[in-house]
Amino acid sequence: MAKIELKNISKKFKDDIVIQDLNLTIKDGSFTVLVGPSGCGKSTTLRMVAGLEKQSGGEIWIDDKCVNDTPPGLRDVAMVFQNYALYPTMTVRGNIEFGLKNRGVARTEREKLVKDISEIVGLTPHLDKKPQNLSGGQRQRVALARAMVKKPKVFILDEPLSNLDAKLRNQMRTELIQLHKRLGTTFVYVTHDQVEAMSMGDEIVVMNKGVIQQADSPMKLYHDPANLFTAEFIGTPAMNMINMRDVQGLDIQTAASIGSVGFRPEQGLINANSDIEGYAIEGEILTRESLGAEHIYQIQSRTGVFFVKTFLTPLETADRVKVTVPYGQLYYFGLNGERLRGIETSTKRLVAAGGV
Amino acid sequence: MTVWEKLRPYGMVAPAIIIFALFFIYPIFYMIYLSMFDWNFVSPTKTYVGFQNFKDLLAEPDFRQVLSNTTVYTVLTVTLTTGIALLLALWMNRKSFFHGFVQGAIFSPHIISLVSISLLWSWLMDPEYGLLNWVIGLAGFGKLEWLSHPSTSLISLVMVAVWKGLGYNALVFIAGLQSIPADIYEAASLDRSKPWTTFTKLILPMLSPTIFFLVIINMIGSFQVFETIAIMTQGGPVNSTNTLVYYIYEYGFRFFKIGYASAAGVILLVIVGILTMIYFKLLSNRVHYR
């Protein structure tokens, strides 16, 4: 169990600044997910926590100890790598107990630990096989077992599910969540997949270009994004954005200059009752994705293409539709992408309601 | 199917097969055939002697020394070349101008002809005027006889072979080391593996295919050593550097006892064949392939 603190961390590769002045506290026992597009510095951050990469400046604290000069093996962290990094010449048993052997754990104790762990992850029948004779999912479990058997204070997982097929990925996702509940250890997880982040993390850190955009719980991140980047990054399909210049028929009470207006695809109501007050857009349905319980429409409007998602409603067959977004569901962003909160909106009285 | 379509695949492989048969298969069988005869290369009649050549060979003390010379030379050359090359590769396996330069420098003997190398080392090892003895003298030690004394001649030849082989061996080792993913080292460091443990438990087993390949290549090469001996020692002094191939050459092309030389050739073929089989049968089980 451990809290991790990153204080003013920066990282340079030669003249390339990857991370600058990063501050982050990872709560004890949390499942924290670092998410962002590739090259945003999330893996580098993770590797600095593990000690595989040395930060160019700043301090890393695990619990009440500054680990700046602690080698990886002594930080009490365990890592699961994207390609698993299993030792190919060793059996599954050898892989799991290698760390224990290096710590000088006695043979009987080792055997007991390996037995317990392999039962938890379901590897008992495969203990004497070599990694190359295992399936992707089994390799993943070996990597997990190898990390778990050391009973670390912190688990570090670097895109561990990205090499699995979709079905197995979903299964491992739930298994990891259960594992976290069971162990209660701090998990730090890196992924570029926001769905994975949302479904697994109880704390999500959205990063872009080496800067933390927002660190929050999944629901807050979704419903109350701090900026344009987070709003567009989290959610499938992404939040619809309309450039302020194209917006018509909105009476916005603010002194701030608005860059764009956004709304979540599921907040757009197709051909809604006229008593719902909201921003109305007319458009032509380009495509319909029918996933059973939900439908996703791609709609071409005067201001560009946007998406609408509906649940448990019949598929809309009309070509031209009117989409209404209740005023309360509109998000406003400033010219620099920052979120503008507390803006009152109503329909402009002078112009006919429903912009074109 | 037309006749041409049926014949085409055979036509395609024919050039390779013909060359292989002409220069590998036919000589082997011709050598085995000749080993049963007493013949001097020019006489129109060959006398059939059965296995007499083999009996003579094995009874000859010189031949036994030749076999032991060859074995000592091979064992020393293979272990030293492979071992030192591995150490060098571990050290050179990083990206810097200096390491790249050393890599190139060590590799350069590989592309020089063995004849030039032999002449160069004959001079370096000259007991009176050689550079090596001069350096040893500067360090305050007595002069060595190098190639001129039976006790040092074979090891001197081993030195030359190791010097020539190092670069190639190290290069192959570096390629092997670079095929080991970096995250293996990282996982090991998180597992608190000490450098020596990482090397013996992880790196060495992962390099086993490379080691296996190099040992076989070096061994077969060393067993057939000829050029350095022909140029530097001619098998001497007192037979101390005479090896199988040089022995065959001497009996075949200087004493014109072609049947006798062929019998020695057959023995060389059998030894190399057996060694290769042993390696493949025994060692390949312990080699890790991905």
Interface residues (C-beta under 8 A of the other chain):
Chain A: A50 G51 L52 P71 P72 G73 L74 V77 A78 M79 F81 Q82 N83 A85 L86 Y87 P88 T89 M90 F98 G99 N102 R103 Q132 R146 K150
Chain B: P181 D183 I184 E186 A187 A188 S189 L190 D191 R192 S193 K194 T197 K201 L202 P205 M206 S208 H288 R290
